[in-house]
Amino acid sequence: MDYRRKRKLTFFTIGLIFLFSGIEYAVILPTIWRYLQTLGAAPYFLGLGLSAFSLSGLLSGPLFGLWSDRTRTTKRIILFANLFEIIGNFMYFMGYSKWLLLASRLIAGIGTGAGSSIFGFLTRSTAPEDRSTVFAAVMACRQAGLLIGPAFNLFLRLFDFQLGPFVVNKYTSPGLFMCFMWLLLQVAVMVMYWDIPPQQEMTNHSEARAVVVETERDGDGDGEEGEEDGKGDDNDDDVLIGDEEDKPLVGTQESLGTYGTLPSEPSRPVANGSLHHPEPPGSPEHGEDPGKRSPLKLLSASREFLKEEVVVLLTAQFITLFNQTALETMVTPLTQKYFNFGELENSIMYCVCGVEVILGFFFVRWLSKRYDERVVLAVGLIICNISCVWCLIFLANPAGSYPWQLAEFIAGVFLQVLGLPFVAVAQVSLFSKVTAEKTQGFSQGVRRSVGGLATILGPLWAGGLTNNLYIMLGVMMALLVLLTIMMCVSYEKLVEPRVVEHADNYEED
């Protein structure tokens, strides 16, 4: 199978991973509150259940990212992480007690840590100018899952039978359904996913081998023997390049070195001395143990997070996800209190929101081809500020008739959902450009951990203040104002660093 076909199937499988994560969120969130009530849980358990999922993802993300940076592989990481999703969702299906349900979300959340490895892979496999569109497409897959998920809930809510010692009903069936879905994904990853290296790496590898062969040919003797050697080397040149194209494009340590770059060639004698194959900048020198350099590399990577532009983007990640999850936690109790919404109405609401978000990602994908990511981020922040002000005015203390309150609620949700694609795509794409490419797995793991911390604190904050919306929304508004000020101050630095090409052409700083 050629490189392009492997690449397309791999990207398709990545889309499935994010699609299934969206489906899981959409089938569980509308019913988890009533599920907890059937188990005798207090209201604060809703916040604990949602936060437990994010907590384990927060801890596992950097570890999986570091694993992928060291090995330049993601397939084994994804297969390993999916096991936690399978086990966690089966525990959710069992549902004997509120504590088992809490533990199930904690275990399932470990599987989300593989996302940091996937984002690192996407960063290494795409050109900077195409990154926003690729990230928008991947995130749109998750939103498609959020859109499809409620449709599954329409028939899952009809389940009511016994399966051995387990009860299958509208509360436990989402766990069984997602357990089956993640099992299917395991098969898809094994069949359609390859740890393919970036195409530029393979091009550099082939070109370097061709240069070595051509130099040897020019340096060999003269006369008929030299001509014969030249002919032989010319054939060898074709064979080498052909072999490179025909070999399975699997990024292993043996084929691409520890960090995915071209392994050093042994020195070969030529007429005027010896030809030394240049080492990629930053790679271990001959005879040096790569393991001894890893603490320094890790320290260097950690210093990146102190740069002004990185701090701003991590703050954007935290605040936007904190506000989003806080509002999501507030929505279900709010609709139950004021509009008497049940599982069906909530599922329809999430379905409509999913359509809006997908359309938003398509619009952002189009917009990112014409404007810088920082412009897209600024637009998203403006929309988020307007949304928070609207909620603070109209949702904190609803007044008027039922239709008027419902209209105010719909407008607030619409504005909140509208700003999400702008901020999400822009900050992820910018973050991949202002951090080192070699440690993208770890960097993306840190970014996702910051987001995980936000998704832990957001539900906890909202869960305890559902009856004090002025305090809850006021703090969220203050955080948004802080982020807006930070972005205005650091606006000039929110760009991709200038690329400097090395003479050896093996990699770019």
Summary of the structure (lengths in Angstrom):
residues: 509
radius of gyration: 26.2
end to end distance: 32.4
largest distance: 99.6
contacts: 1763
relative contact order: 0.14
helix: 76%
strand: 3%
